[in-house]
Structure formats: structure tokens, C-alpha cells
Amino acid sequence: MHTTSSLSVRRLFRGKPKADTGIDENKRLRVRFSGVNAVLTMFLISLFFCGIVNADYFSPALPESNIASQTFVSTALTTPSTTIYINVTEYDAQQMVENMTIGFREPVSYVSLVIDLLREKPLIVNAPTTGPIIQYYNIRYLTELVDKIANITIVFAVEKATLQNMSVEEDSLLLYQYNGSKFEVCPIKKVAENMTYLFFETETTTYPLFVIAGATVPMPWWYSLLQIAAIALLAAVGIYVYRKYRRNRLRNPVRT
């Protein structure tokens, strides 16, 4: 009797833990899945912040309606350097900025910038009044590099046909840089020339906005006299034709 009751008690006792074990197992699974979700969440957050750290940030661009074309330039060095040369035409063969040499106050291993060619003058600035505007362009550097830049040398190209069509003299070309409140003249010098382009070099700062302008070709002193003589000749011919017509009408009146 005692043995049978002990077995019954044992069976009953063994039956209850099985149900409890199932509940505990579910709890363990929920905890396990929660842990996996937490790890995945932390992993995704870390990827997000890594992306933020490694992303390139530039000063705000002008409205898209004002931008004719954009050239993105990025270069990385295996050995950090304080001077980096960039051949911009490798990124865009049609870019008016040919190349740039950037000097830094400390060694850097990565440079990134954007060159915006503009359709017209930005609304926020006043245009130089020296003469015809040939081109506006904007250079935006990686924000974390701006304070490290010591000097910038830019070589840019100007098409000869553009100067001819606008009646602009080569010697009158000027490069202006907007300093945040007004345009200032940057010294330029011609460094090369081919059948199509003139190449000029300038040293600038990190202010982004530039404009290439020029002065129209002055007419020779005799050009105005030639215009006056041409007008006088046309007037004399007109008077002569009119008088001849009147004489013919008087000699041969129209009969009705």
C-alpha cells in the first residue's frame, strides 16, 4: 500500500514539472529572442553612426535651379600629406577648373570637394560691375577640412570663342571671390594656351563663390567717325533718291 501510493505520488509529482518545464522553456525562448533583437538593434545603430562619421559633409549648395553642372572630387592618400594635387579633368573633362593644389596646416589623407558651375548670379550677392560676366562657379570643401586648409592654387580654363563672342579682351579678364559680404579681385596669371583655351592660375582662400569677368574690347578712335560717316552717307543717298523721284513725277505727271 505504501509503495503504490508512493508511485502514484511520484507520477503525479513528475507530471506537474513537465507542464512547468514547458512554461519555463517558453520564457527562455522569449528572453533569447529579446536578447537577439537587442543585439541586432545595437548593431544597426552602430552601423548608422558609423555611416554618419564616415559620410562627407559640405556647406549647403545653392538652389538646383541655379546649378548648371556639378563635379564631385574625392581622393585618398596612403600616406598623409600637407600638399595635395588634384587633376579635376580626371573627374570631368569639361570642367573649367583644370586642377587644384591644396596646402594644409597638418597632414591629411583624404580630400573631398564639389565644384558647382552656376547658370547665373546667386540672388544673395551683388555682381561685379567691371564688365561682362563669363562664368560663376562655387567650390564647396569637406567641412572637416575647411579649417585645416592653408592655401589653394587653382588653374582654370576660359574658352577663346567665349571671349570673342562677348567682345572681351584677354588682358581684361578678372577673377573675383566673394568673401561673405562683397567680391574681391584675385590676382591671376596666364600659364598656358592652346588652340581652344586660355589657362590661368590664381591663389585663393576657402571662400566658395567665384566669378570670372572681363571688360569689353574698346573701339578704336576712328570707329565712331566711321559710324557717323556711314549714317551721313545713307542719309545723302536717301535724299538723292527722293529728289530724283520727285523730278520724275513732275516731268511725267500721272494722267487720269
C-alpha positions as semicolon CSV with decimal commas, in nm:
position;residue;x (nm);y (nm);z (nm)
1;M;0,000;0,000;0,000
2;H;0,272;0,237;0,087
3;T;0,464;0,154;-0,229
4;T;0,166;0,205;-0,453
5;S;0,082;0,536;-0,301
6;S;0,446;0,643;-0,331
7;L;0,447;0,556;-0,701
8;S;0,123;0,745;-0,751
9;V;0,263;1,046;-0,574
10;R;0,582;1,027;-0,781
11;R;0,383;1,005;-1,105
12;L;0,173;1,299;-1,001
13;F;0,480;1,489;-0,898
14;R;0,658;1,408;-1,224
15;G;0,356;1,516;-1,426
16;K;0,346;1,866;-1,281
17;P;0,705;1,962;-1,357
18;K;0,654;1,874;-1,725
19;A;0,396;2,149;-1,756
20;D;0,617;2,389;-1,559
21;T;0,914;2,298;-1,778
22;G;0,718;2,396;-2,090
23;I;0,636;2,734;-1,941
24;D;0,998;2,790;-1,843
25;E;1,112;2,691;-2,192
26;N;0,880;2,950;-2,350
27;K;1,012;3,212;-2,115
28;R;1,367;3,119;-2,205
29;L;1,286;3,143;-2,578
30;R;1,124;3,484;-2,529
31;V;1,427;3,604;-2,336
32;R;1,657;3,461;-2,603
33;F;1,470;3,634;-2,885
34;S;1,464;3,956;-2,688
35;G;1,840;3,933;-2,648
36;V;1,887;3,870;-3,021
37;N;1,664;4,169;-3,104
38;A;1,862;4,388;-2,867
39;V;2,191;4,280;-3,026
40;L;2,057;4,343;-3,377
41;T;1,922;4,681;-3,273
42;M;2,257;4,784;-3,125
43;F;2,434;4,657;-3,438
44;L;2,209;4,862;-3,668
45;I;2,253;5,170;-3,450
46;S;2,630;5,130;-3,461
47;L;2,619;5,098;-3,841
48;F;2,407;5,413;-3,859
49;F;2,651;5,614;-3,651
50;C;2,947;5,474;-3,842
51;G;2,779;5,596;-4,159
52;I;2,740;5,940;-4,004
53;V;3,105;5,951;-3,903
54;N;3,229;5,836;-4,247
55;A;2,991;6,049;-4,455
56;D;3,113;6,354;-4,645
57;Y;2,954;6,681;-4,535
58;F;2,979;7,002;-4,735
59;S;2,848;7,354;-4,694
60;P;2,491;7,390;-4,826
61;A;2,454;7,400;-5,202
62;L;2,277;7,675;-5,391
63;P;1,929;7,601;-5,530
64;E;1,932;7,333;-5,801
65;S;1,774;7,575;-6,048
66;N;2,091;7,785;-6,027
67;I;2,334;7,495;-6,083
68;A;2,425;7,406;-6,442
69;S;2,655;7,115;-6,354
70;Q;2,831;6,956;-6,057
71;T;3,165;6,779;-6,029
72;F;3,233;6,564;-5,723
73;V;3,601;6,513;-5,641
74;S;3,742;6,272;-5,381
75;T;4,094;6,145;-5,336
76;A;4,259;5,933;-5,068
77;L;4,630;5,902;-4,988
78;T;4,808;5,602;-4,842
79;T;5,048;5,843;-4,670
80;P;4,907;6,165;-4,518
81;S;5,045;6,483;-4,674
82;T;5,024;6,860;-4,626
83;T;5,005;6,925;-5,003
84;I;4,759;6,751;-5,233
85;Y;4,737;6,797;-5,610
86;I;4,404;6,720;-5,779
87;N;4,360;6,686;-6,155
88;V;3,994;6,785;-6,182
89;T;3,969;6,690;-6,551
90;E;4,006;6,325;-6,449
91;Y;3,664;6,359;-6,285
92;D;3,508;6,586;-6,550
93;A;3,684;6,657;-6,880
94;Q;3,454;6,954;-6,949
95;Q;3,515;7,122;-6,614
96;M;3,653;7,477;-6,638
97;V;3,862;7,418;-6,324
98;E;4,157;7,221;-6,460
99;N;4,347;7,136;-6,144
100;M;4,391;7,238;-5,781
101;T;4,681;7,226;-5,537
102;I;4,568;7,247;-5,174
103;G;4,806;7,316;-4,889
104;F;4,705;7,205;-4,539
105;R;4,823;7,311;-4,195
106;E;4,856;6,946;-4,095
107;P;4,888;6,617;-4,287
108;V;4,562;6,477;-4,424
109;S;4,490;6,152;-4,606
110;Y;4,150;6,231;-4,760
111;V;4,015;6,527;-4,958
112;S;3,665;6,573;-5,094
113;L;3,505;6,872;-5,264
114;V;3,225;6,972;-5,504
115;I;3,252;7,222;-5,790
116;D;2,923;7,381;-5,898
117;L;2,907;7,567;-6,229
118;L;2,626;7,820;-6,199
119;R;2,379;7,939;-6,460
120;E;2,364;8,289;-6,319
121;K;2,448;8,507;-6,024
122;P;2,311;8,389;-5,689
123;L;2,035;8,616;-5,564
124;I;2,213;8,676;-5,233
125;V;2,511;8,862;-5,383
126;N;2,572;9,168;-5,598
127;A;2,751;9,110;-5,926
128;P;3,079;9,288;-6,008
129;T;3,024;9,589;-6,233
130;T;3,351;9,580;-6,426
131;G;3,209;9,424;-6,742
132;P;3,053;9,112;-6,894
133;I;3,028;8,808;-6,665
134;I;3,180;8,498;-6,821
135;Q;3,111;8,237;-6,552
136;Y;3,007;8,194;-6,190
137;Y;3,130;7,886;-6,005
138;N;3,120;7,758;-5,649
139;I;3,370;7,528;-5,472
140;R;3,249;7,352;-5,156
141;Y;3,503;7,167;-4,944
142;L;3,455;6,890;-4,692
143;T;3,351;7,074;-4,376
144;E;3,601;6,898;-4,152
145;L;3,886;7,011;-4,380
146;V;3,798;7,380;-4,418
147;D;3,981;7,494;-4,104
148;K;4,286;7,287;-4,200
149;I;4,335;7,449;-4,542
150;A;4,623;7,698;-4,553
151;N;4,626;7,791;-4,924
152;I;4,471;7,689;-5,256
153;T;4,610;7,726;-5,607
154;I;4,359;7,686;-5,889
155;V;4,419;7,661;-6,263
156;F;4,106;7,735;-6,467
157;A;4,032;7,747;-6,838
158;V;3,850;8,009;-7,043
159;E;3,737;7,932;-7,397
160;K;3,870;8,173;-7,659
161;A;3,545;8,158;-7,856
162;T;3,355;8,279;-7,549
163;L;3,578;8,585;-7,520
164;Q;3,540;8,657;-7,891
165;N;3,162;8,625;-7,884
166;M;3,141;8,856;-7,583
167;S;3,397;9,104;-7,725
168;V;3,615;9,062;-7,416
169;E;3,989;9,123;-7,419
170;E;4,216;8,854;-7,279
171;D;4,416;9,110;-7,079
172;S;4,099;9,242;-6,914
173;L;3,998;8,912;-6,751
174;L;3,944;8,930;-6,376
175;L;3,868;8,665;-6,116
176;Y;3,655;8,769;-5,819
177;Q;3,598;8,579;-5,497
178;Y;3,306;8,650;-5,266
179;N;3,431;8,698;-4,909
180;G;3,090;8,676;-4,743
181;S;2,998;9,042;-4,791
182;K;3,146;9,155;-5,124
183;F;3,353;9,041;-5,423
184;E;3,729;9,088;-5,407
185;V;3,971;9,063;-5,700
186;C;4,205;8,762;-5,701
187;P;4,534;8,804;-5,890
188;I;4,562;8,577;-6,194
189;K;4,835;8,496;-6,446
190;K;4,822;8,308;-6,774
191;V;5,016;7,981;-6,752
192;A;4,928;7,807;-7,079
193;E;4,734;7,833;-7,404
194;N;4,621;7,609;-7,688
195;M;4,403;7,648;-7,996
196;T;4,082;7,650;-7,793
197;Y;4,152;7,761;-7,436
198;L;4,346;8,006;-7,223
199;F;4,467;7,874;-6,886
200;F;4,504;8,098;-6,581
201;E;4,635;8,038;-6,231
202;T;4,526;8,202;-5,907
203;E;4,583;8,162;-5,533
204;T;4,266;8,178;-5,327
205;T;4,109;8,102;-4,991
206;T;3,830;7,869;-4,884
207;Y;3,550;8,115;-4,964
208;P;3,347;7,918;-5,218
209;L;3,195;8,161;-5,470
210;F;3,393;8,284;-5,772
211;V;3,311;8,482;-6,084
212;I;3,517;8,532;-6,399
213;A;3,455;8,868;-6,561
214;G;3,614;9,091;-6,821
215;A;3,598;9,424;-6,997
216;T;3,467;9,472;-7,349
217;V;3,718;9,548;-7,621
218;P;3,744;9,928;-7,660
219;M;3,668;10,053;-8,008
220;P;3,941;10,249;-8,193
221;W;3,907;10,628;-8,201
222;W;3,812;10,626;-8,568
223;Y;3,527;10,377;-8,521
224;S;3,282;10,647;-8,407
225;L;3,382;10,868;-8,703
226;L;3,323;10,575;-8,935
227;Q;2,976;10,524;-8,790
228;I;2,892;10,893;-8,834
229;A;3,021;10,888;-9,192
230;A;2,815;10,578;-9,271
231;I;2,499;10,738;-9,133
232;A;2,566;11,059;-9,328
233;L;2,621;10,859;-9,648
234;L;2,297;10,667;-9,605
235;A;2,112;10,995;-9,545
236;A;2,265;11,155;-9,857
237;V;2,170;10,855;-10,071
238;G;1,817;10,868;-9,937
239;I;1,783;11,238;-10,014
240;Y;1,925;11,187;-10,363
241;V;1,680;10,905;-10,442
242;Y;1,385;11,103;-10,307
243;R;1,471;11,415;-10,513
244;K;1,516;11,213;-10,830
245;Y;1,181;11,050;-10,774
246;R;1,015;11,392;-10,727
247;R;1,169;11,529;-11,051
248;N;1,046;11,231;-11,246
249;R;0,697;11,282;-11,107
250;L;0,699;11,648;-11,210
251;R;0,822;11,576;-11,563
252;N;0,581;11,295;-11,620
253;P;0,267;11,366;-11,424
254;V;0,019;11,088;-11,398
255;R;-0,280;11,146;-11,631
256;T;-0,625;11,032;-11,539
